Amino acid sequence: MDRIARETAEDAWEVEALFDLAFAPGREALSSYRLREGVAPVAELCLVARDAGGTLGGAIRYWPVRAGGRRALLLGPVAVHPTRQGEGLGGALIRESLDAAGRLGWARVLLVGDAPYYGRFGFAPLAAVEMPPPTNPARVLGLSLVPGAWDGIAGPVTRAA
């Protein structure tokens, strides 16, 4: 059984190595990384999953952003070690972190990702929300943690102040 806990400073190097392993080289050139530059992640929502022996199996991070001028969370990256994929670890990290985000008073979450995968957690396309280019608009997805939180929100996603 894996233990999910807040990421600590001691976890950071392992988490970065996992993200490097899970994503293509040059991941930091993606538009979502430009939104993270110079902005601290939401520490209470950055989680790691470790097995009984302490081996890192997965990690998730969140960042504050503005979407159409409104406060939102940017989910990502989330990664599971290749040897642990298919076990539901990514889903567990997503569900636990989204529950925590709601408890902390966040109303909306967005991400750039695969609609069939993230749709099972309630994410749906955000046609009126624009991530910085180059981002495929069909991959911009949102979830309301409070009913109607995305209603009427349109415009660019920008860095949090």
PyRosetta script that sets phi, psi and omega in degrees:
from pyrosetta import init, pose_from_sequence

init()
pose = pose_from_sequence("MDRIARETAEDAWEVEALFDLAFAPGREALSSYRLREGVAPVAELCLVARDAGGTLGGAIRYWPVRAGGRRALLLGPVAVHPTRQGEGLGGALIRESLDAAGRLGWARVLLVGDAPYYGRFGFAPLAAVEMPPPTNPARVLGLSLVPGAWDGIAGPVTRAA")
pose.set_psi(1, 132.7)
pose.set_omega(1, 179.6)
pose.set_phi(2, -84.4)
pose.set_psi(2, 150.4)
pose.set_omega(2, 175.9)
pose.set_phi(3, -108.4)
pose.set_psi(3, 125.9)
pose.set_omega(3, 176.9)
pose.set_phi(4, -102.5)
pose.set_psi(4, 129.4)
pose.set_omega(4, -177.5)
pose.set_phi(5, -145.7)
pose.set_psi(5, 165.7)
pose.set_omega(5, 175.3)
pose.set_phi(6, -62.3)
pose.set_psi(6, 141.0)
pose.set_omega(6, 174.1)
pose.set_phi(7, -67.2)
pose.set_psi(7, 138.5)
pose.set_omega(7, 176.9)
pose.set_phi(8, -113.1)
pose.set_psi(8, 170.8)
pose.set_omega(8, 177.5)
pose.set_phi(9, -59.6)
pose.set_psi(9, -32.7)
pose.set_omega(9, 179.5)
pose.set_phi(10, -69.4)
pose.set_psi(10, -23.3)
pose.set_omega(10, 179.6)
pose.set_phi(11, -81.0)
pose.set_psi(11, -20.3)
pose.set_omega(11, -166.6)
pose.set_phi(12, -54.4)
pose.set_psi(12, -45.6)
pose.set_omega(12, -176.8)
pose.set_phi(13, -64.9)
pose.set_psi(13, -39.0)
pose.set_omega(13, 178.8)
pose.set_phi(14, -68.4)
pose.set_psi(14, -39.7)
pose.set_omega(14, 178.7)
pose.set_phi(15, -63.9)
pose.set_psi(15, -45.1)
pose.set_omega(15, 178.0)
pose.set_phi(16, -61.3)
pose.set_psi(16, -40.1)
pose.set_omega(16, 177.9)
pose.set_phi(17, -64.3)
pose.set_psi(17, -38.6)
pose.set_omega(17, 177.0)
pose.set_phi(18, -64.2)
pose.set_psi(18, -44.6)
pose.set_omega(18, 178.7)
pose.set_phi(19, -62.2)
pose.set_psi(19, -39.8)
pose.set_omega(19, 177.2)
pose.set_phi(20, -62.2)
pose.set_psi(20, -40.0)
pose.set_omega(20, 179.9)
pose.set_phi(21, -68.7)
pose.set_psi(21, -40.9)
pose.set_omega(21, -173.1)
pose.set_phi(22, -79.0)
pose.set_psi(22, -26.3)
pose.set_omega(22, -175.1)
pose.set_phi(23, -116.9)
pose.set_psi(23, 158.8)
pose.set_omega(23, -178.2)
pose.set_phi(24, -62.6)
pose.set_psi(24, 153.8)
pose.set_omega(24, 173.5)
pose.set_phi(25, -56.6)
pose.set_psi(25, 145.8)
pose.set_omega(25, -179.6)
pose.set_phi(26, 85.0)
pose.set_psi(26, 15.5)
pose.set_omega(26, -177.9)
pose.set_phi(27, -56.8)
pose.set_psi(27, -30.1)
pose.set_omega(27, -177.1)
pose.set_phi(28, -75.5)
pose.set_psi(28, -4.0)
pose.set_omega(28, 175.2)
pose.set_phi(29, -86.8)
pose.set_psi(29, -8.4)
pose.set_omega(29, -179.3)
pose.set_phi(30, -65.7)
pose.set_psi(30, 153.3)
pose.set_omega(30, -177.1)
pose.set_phi(31, -59.1)
pose.set_psi(31, -34.8)
pose.set_omega(31, -178.9)
pose.set_phi(32, -63.3)
pose.set_psi(32, -29.5)
pose.set_omega(32, 178.6)
pose.set_phi(33, -69.7)
pose.set_psi(33, -30.5)
pose.set_omega(33, 177.3)
pose.set_phi(34, -64.5)
pose.set_psi(34, -30.0)
pose.set_omega(34, 178.2)
pose.set_phi(35, -74.0)
pose.set_psi(35, -18.9)
pose.set_omega(35, -177.2)
pose.set_phi(36, -93.6)
pose.set_psi(36, -19.5)
pose.set_omega(36, -175.4)
pose.set_phi(37, -58.4)
pose.set_psi(37, 125.7)
pose.set_omega(37, 177.0)
pose.set_phi(38, 73.9)
pose.set_psi(38, 8.7)
pose.set_omega(38, -179.7)
pose.set_phi(39, -119.5)
pose.set_psi(39, 131.0)
pose.set_omega(39, 178.5)
pose.set_phi(40, -73.5)
pose.set_psi(40, 143.0)
pose.set_omega(40, 174.7)
pose.set_phi(41, -67.9)
pose.set_psi(41, 165.4)
pose.set_omega(41, 176.0)
pose.set_phi(42, -82.3)
pose.set_psi(42, 94.8)
pose.set_omega(42, -169.5)
pose.set_phi(43, -56.1)
pose.set_psi(43, -35.9)
pose.set_omega(43, -177.5)
pose.set_phi(44, -65.6)
pose.set_psi(44, -17.3)
pose.set_omega(44, -176.9)
pose.set_phi(45, -109.0)
pose.set_psi(45, -3.3)
pose.set_omega(45, 177.9)
pose.set_phi(46, -86.0)
pose.set_psi(46, 113.7)
pose.set_omega(46, -171.7)
pose.set_phi(47, -121.7)
pose.set_psi(47, 154.3)
pose.set_omega(47, 172.8)
pose.set_phi(48, -127.2)
pose.set_psi(48, 151.6)
pose.set_omega(48, 175.3)
pose.set_phi(49, -119.9)
pose.set_psi(49, 126.4)
pose.set_omega(49, -179.8)
pose.set_phi(50, -126.6)
pose.set_psi(50, 144.9)
pose.set_omega(50, 177.2)
pose.set_phi(51, -79.5)
pose.set_psi(51, -179.4)
pose.set_omega(51, -176.6)
pose.set_phi(52, -60.1)
pose.set_psi(52, -26.7)
pose.set_omega(52, 179.1)
pose.set_phi(53, -87.1)
pose.set_psi(53, -1.4)
pose.set_omega(53, 177.8)
pose.set_phi(54, 91.5)
pose.set_psi(54, 4.5)
pose.set_omega(54, -179.6)
pose.set_phi(55, -76.7)
pose.set_psi(55, 132.3)
pose.set_omega(55, 179.9)
pose.set_phi(56, -69.5)
pose.set_psi(56, 125.1)
pose.set_omega(56, 178.7)
pose.set_phi(57, -107.6)
pose.set_psi(57, -27.9)
pose.set_omega(57, -178.0)
pose.set_phi(58, -165.8)
pose.set_psi(58, 164.8)
pose.set_omega(58, 179.7)
pose.set_phi(59, -155.6)
pose.set_psi(59, 153.0)
pose.set_omega(59, 177.1)
pose.set_phi(60, -142.6)
pose.set_psi(60, 144.4)
pose.set_omega(60, 176.7)
pose.set_phi(61, -133.3)
pose.set_psi(61, 156.3)
pose.set_omega(61, 177.4)
pose.set_phi(62, -133.9)
pose.set_psi(62, 150.2)
pose.set_omega(62, -178.5)
pose.set_phi(63, -134.3)
pose.set_psi(63, 143.3)
pose.set_omega(63, 174.4)
pose.set_phi(64, -76.7)
pose.set_psi(64, 138.8)
pose.set_omega(64, 175.5)
pose.set_phi(65, -141.6)
pose.set_psi(65, 177.4)
pose.set_omega(65, 171.9)
pose.set_phi(66, -118.4)
pose.set_psi(66, 133.0)
pose.set_omega(66, 177.4)
pose.set_phi(67, -124.1)
pose.set_psi(67, 116.6)
pose.set_omega(67, -175.8)
pose.set_phi(68, 56.9)
pose.set_psi(68, 32.2)
pose.set_omega(68, 180.0)
pose.set_phi(69, 82.8)
pose.set_psi(69, 0.3)
pose.set_omega(69, -177.6)
pose.set_phi(70, -109.4)
pose.set_psi(70, 149.7)
pose.set_omega(70, 179.7)
pose.set_phi(71, -64.6)
pose.set_psi(71, 134.4)
pose.set_omega(71, 178.5)
pose.set_phi(72, -152.4)
pose.set_psi(72, 166.3)
pose.set_omega(72, 173.6)
pose.set_phi(73, -104.7)
pose.set_psi(73, 140.1)
pose.set_omega(73, 171.8)
pose.set_phi(74, -104.7)
pose.set_psi(74, 112.9)
pose.set_omega(74, 178.5)
pose.set_phi(75, -82.0)
pose.set_psi(75, 129.3)
pose.set_omega(75, 173.5)
pose.set_phi(76, 133.2)
pose.set_psi(76, 152.0)
pose.set_omega(76, 0.5)
pose.set_phi(77, -79.1)
pose.set_psi(77, 159.7)
pose.set_omega(77, 169.1)
pose.set_phi(78, -128.4)
pose.set_psi(78, 133.4)
pose.set_omega(78, -177.8)
pose.set_phi(79, -146.6)
pose.set_psi(79, 149.0)
pose.set_omega(79, 174.6)
pose.set_phi(80, -124.8)
pose.set_psi(80, 136.8)
pose.set_omega(80, 179.5)
pose.set_phi(81, -56.5)
pose.set_psi(81, 139.5)
pose.set_omega(81, -177.8)
pose.set_phi(82, -53.1)
pose.set_psi(82, -31.9)
pose.set_omega(82, -179.6)
pose.set_phi(83, -76.1)
pose.set_psi(83, -9.2)
pose.set_omega(83, -177.6)
pose.set_phi(84, -113.1)
pose.set_psi(84, -0.7)
pose.set_omega(84, -177.6)
pose.set_phi(85, -66.4)
pose.set_psi(85, 147.4)
pose.set_omega(85, -179.8)
pose.set_phi(86, 88.4)
pose.set_psi(86, 1.0)
pose.set_omega(86, -178.9)
pose.set_phi(87, -96.8)
pose.set_psi(87, -4.0)
pose.set_omega(87, -178.7)
pose.set_phi(88, 88.5)
pose.set_psi(88, 8.7)
pose.set_omega(88, -177.9)
pose.set_phi(89, -67.3)
pose.set_psi(89, -41.9)
pose.set_omega(89, 177.9)
pose.set_phi(90, -61.6)
pose.set_psi(90, -44.3)
pose.set_omega(90, 177.8)
pose.set_phi(91, -61.2)
pose.set_psi(91, -39.8)
pose.set_omega(91, 179.0)
pose.set_phi(92, -63.8)
pose.set_psi(92, -42.3)
pose.set_omega(92, 178.1)
pose.set_phi(93, -63.5)
pose.set_psi(93, -42.8)
pose.set_omega(93, -179.7)
pose.set_phi(94, -64.6)
pose.set_psi(94, -50.1)
pose.set_omega(94, -178.6)
pose.set_phi(95, -61.0)
pose.set_psi(95, -46.3)
pose.set_omega(95, -178.2)
pose.set_phi(96, -64.0)
pose.set_psi(96, -41.5)
pose.set_omega(96, -178.6)
pose.set_phi(97, -70.8)
pose.set_psi(97, -37.2)
pose.set_omega(97, 177.2)
pose.set_phi(98, -65.9)
pose.set_psi(98, -39.9)
pose.set_omega(98, 176.2)
pose.set_phi(99, -60.4)
pose.set_psi(99, -43.3)
pose.set_omega(99, 179.4)
pose.set_phi(100, -65.0)
pose.set_psi(100, -39.7)
pose.set_omega(100, 179.5)
pose.set_phi(101, -60.8)
pose.set_psi(101, -42.5)
pose.set_omega(101, 177.3)
pose.set_phi(102, -62.6)
pose.set_psi(102, -43.1)
pose.set_omega(102, 178.9)
pose.set_phi(103, -63.4)
pose.set_psi(103, -30.3)
pose.set_omega(103, -179.6)
pose.set_phi(104, -83.6)
pose.set_psi(104, -0.7)
pose.set_omega(104, 175.5)
pose.set_phi(105, 93.5)
pose.set_psi(105, 8.5)
pose.set_omega(105, 175.7)
pose.set_phi(106, -73.7)
pose.set_psi(106, 141.7)
pose.set_omega(106, -176.8)
pose.set_phi(107, -102.0)
pose.set_psi(107, -29.5)
pose.set_omega(107, -173.0)
pose.set_phi(108, -144.5)
pose.set_psi(108, 148.2)
pose.set_omega(108, 179.4)
pose.set_phi(109, -132.0)
pose.set_psi(109, 141.1)
pose.set_omega(109, 172.7)
pose.set_phi(110, -132.2)
pose.set_psi(110, 162.4)
pose.set_omega(110, 178.2)
pose.set_phi(111, -157.8)
pose.set_psi(111, 167.4)
pose.set_omega(111, 171.0)
pose.set_phi(112, -112.7)
pose.set_psi(112, 114.6)
pose.set_omega(112, -175.7)
pose.set_phi(113, -169.2)
pose.set_psi(113, -170.3)
pose.set_omega(113, -175.7)
pose.set_phi(114, -84.9)
pose.set_psi(114, 113.6)
pose.set_omega(114, -176.1)
pose.set_phi(115, -57.1)
pose.set_psi(115, -42.5)
pose.set_omega(115, 179.6)
pose.set_phi(116, -61.1)
pose.set_psi(116, -36.9)
pose.set_omega(116, 178.7)
pose.set_phi(117, -72.1)
pose.set_psi(117, -53.8)
pose.set_omega(117, -174.1)
pose.set_phi(118, -75.9)
pose.set_psi(118, -18.6)
pose.set_omega(118, 177.3)
pose.set_phi(119, -59.8)
pose.set_psi(119, -29.8)
pose.set_omega(119, -179.8)
pose.set_phi(120, -69.2)
pose.set_psi(120, -13.3)
pose.set_omega(120, 175.8)
pose.set_phi(121, -99.9)
pose.set_psi(121, 1.4)
pose.set_omega(121, 178.3)
pose.set_phi(122, 102.1)
pose.set_psi(122, 1.0)
pose.set_omega(122, 179.1)
pose.set_phi(123, -74.1)
pose.set_psi(123, 142.9)
pose.set_omega(123, 179.5)
pose.set_phi(124, -140.4)
pose.set_psi(124, 157.3)
pose.set_omega(124, -179.9)
pose.set_phi(125, -57.0)
pose.set_psi(125, 142.3)
pose.set_omega(125, 176.4)
pose.set_phi(126, -112.0)
pose.set_psi(126, 84.3)
pose.set_omega(126, -174.3)
pose.set_phi(127, -61.9)
pose.set_psi(127, -30.5)
pose.set_omega(127, -174.7)
pose.set_phi(128, -95.7)
pose.set_psi(128, -0.4)
pose.set_omega(128, -179.2)
pose.set_phi(129, -103.2)
pose.set_psi(129, 129.6)
pose.set_omega(129, -172.0)
pose.set_phi(130, -113.8)
pose.set_psi(130, 113.3)
pose.set_omega(130, 172.2)
pose.set_phi(131, -78.3)
pose.set_psi(131, 154.3)
pose.set_omega(131, 176.4)
pose.set_phi(132, -59.3)
pose.set_psi(132, 146.7)
pose.set_omega(132, 178.5)
pose.set_phi(133, -72.2)
pose.set_psi(133, 157.9)
pose.set_omega(133, -3.8)
pose.set_phi(134, -90.2)
pose.set_psi(134, 112.2)
pose.set_omega(134, 176.8)
pose.set_phi(135, -131.9)
pose.set_psi(135, 131.7)
pose.set_omega(135, 175.5)
pose.set_phi(136, -69.6)
pose.set_psi(136, 116.6)
pose.set_omega(136, -177.5)
pose.set_phi(137, -57.4)
pose.set_psi(137, -27.9)
pose.set_omega(137, 179.9)
pose.set_phi(138, -69.6)
pose.set_psi(138, -15.4)
pose.set_omega(138, -179.2)
pose.set_phi(139, -97.1)
pose.set_psi(139, 1.2)
pose.set_omega(139, 177.7)
pose.set_phi(140, -86.4)
pose.set_psi(140, 112.6)
pose.set_omega(140, -173.6)
pose.set_phi(141, -122.2)
pose.set_psi(141, 150.6)
pose.set_omega(141, 179.0)
pose.set_phi(142, -137.2)
pose.set_psi(142, 158.5)
pose.set_omega(142, 177.2)
pose.set_phi(143, -137.0)
pose.set_psi(143, 131.2)
pose.set_omega(143, 174.4)
pose.set_phi(144, -90.2)
pose.set_psi(144, 120.7)
pose.set_omega(144, 174.5)
pose.set_phi(145, -85.5)
pose.set_psi(145, -17.2)
pose.set_omega(145, 174.5)
pose.set_phi(146, -122.9)
pose.set_psi(146, 131.1)
pose.set_omega(146, -177.5)
pose.set_phi(147, -50.3)
pose.set_psi(147, 130.8)
pose.set_omega(147, 177.2)
pose.set_phi(148, 78.5)
pose.set_psi(148, 9.3)
pose.set_omega(148, -174.4)
pose.set_phi(149, -61.3)
pose.set_psi(149, -27.0)
pose.set_omega(149, 178.6)
pose.set_phi(150, -94.6)
pose.set_psi(150, -6.3)
pose.set_omega(150, -178.3)
pose.set_phi(151, -58.1)
pose.set_psi(151, 127.3)
pose.set_omega(151, 175.8)
pose.set_phi(152, 76.3)
pose.set_psi(152, 2.7)
pose.set_omega(152, -179.9)
pose.set_phi(153, -88.6)
pose.set_psi(153, 125.1)
pose.set_omega(153, -179.6)
pose.set_phi(154, -145.1)
pose.set_psi(154, 153.0)
pose.set_omega(154, 175.5)
pose.set_phi(155, 119.6)
pose.set_psi(155, -171.6)
pose.set_omega(155, -173.2)
pose.set_phi(156, -75.9)
pose.set_psi(156, 153.3)
pose.set_omega(156, 169.3)
pose.set_phi(157, -92.1)
pose.set_psi(157, 128.1)
pose.set_omega(157, -178.3)
pose.set_phi(158, -129.8)
pose.set_psi(158, 166.2)
pose.set_omega(158, 178.6)
pose.set_phi(159, -65.1)
pose.set_psi(159, 147.3)
pose.set_omega(159, 173.8)
pose.set_phi(160, -70.6)
pose.set_psi(160, 148.0)
pose.set_omega(160, -180.0)
pose.set_phi(161, -74.4)
pose.dump_pdb("model.pdb")
